[in-house]
Amino acid sequence: MTKRTLLACSLLAIFSGGFVMQASGEEAAQQGKLLRHVVLFQFKDGTSPEQVKEVEDAFRALPKKIDAIVDFEWGTDVSVENRADGFTHCFFVSFRNEKGREEYLPHPAHKEFGQLVRPRLEKVLVVDYWSRD
Amino acid sequence: MTKRTLLACSLLAIFSGGFVMQASGEEAAQQGKLLRHVVLFQFKDGTSPEQVKEVEDAFRALPKKIDAIVDFEWGTDVSVENRADGFTHCFFVSFRNEKGREEYLPHPAHKEFGQLVRPRLEKVLVVDYWSRD
């Protein structure tokens, strides 16, 4: 292999490597961006305040059980535009990258939470996004 | 007014003041919590990528035009659970308090944005919450 070929190969490797990173979304992670996981709940009619509180507390307990959750907050809807479509709860979970989400979704603590929550929910909405300015 | 009455009135004022603060949600603001404003968009079929980009850029321009927006981020859906219900965009806007939201909603720049966006949207969902751990 000539020096020129070696240089060409090296440059190709650097550029294609850069491209793959960008395509996978991992580049965003490296720039300090987080993978946001927005979860909205509407509870079934007849779910008692105690049962709702139990779900809130169970979700709030997940960050202590699942290391992949690097940031967490939640709250109940106080919007004034009448566009919440029945959703009353928003949970805002952050992962460092896709690997974090891959760890979270099948995690035993998340599965156990799902079993508690699912029978009480009228509907769920989930949107994930890479945070950008 | 006796000293004792004065003391009782003072205590009553202090306690009732504290209660009003708590009830209004402003207490949360004073503890450094933010009022989160989560906006989801689904565009109408046939909206071109250029038209979508124009909406993204117009939303991104709002924090520079409206001081009440103290934090802003956005992204496009990359969820893997098939629960996004057709929503493709999430915009995550933060206000310091309800006054900030009262300033934002009728702000001329927000109204102008609405006129650009509304004809292009299939649906919108808005949930606001006070951030809590």
Interface residues (C-beta under 8 A of the other chain):
Chain A: G25 L35 R36 H37 V38 L40 R60 F72 E73 W74 G75 T76 D77 V78 S79 V80 E81 R83 A84 D85 F87 C90 F92 R101 L105 V124 L125 V126 V127 D128 Y129 W130 S131 R132 D133
Chain B: G25 L35 R36 H37 V38 L40 R60 F72 E73 W74 G75 T76 D77 V78 S79 V80 E81 R83 A84 D85 F87 C90 F92 R101 L105 V124 L125 V126 V127 D128 Y129 W130 S131 R132 D133
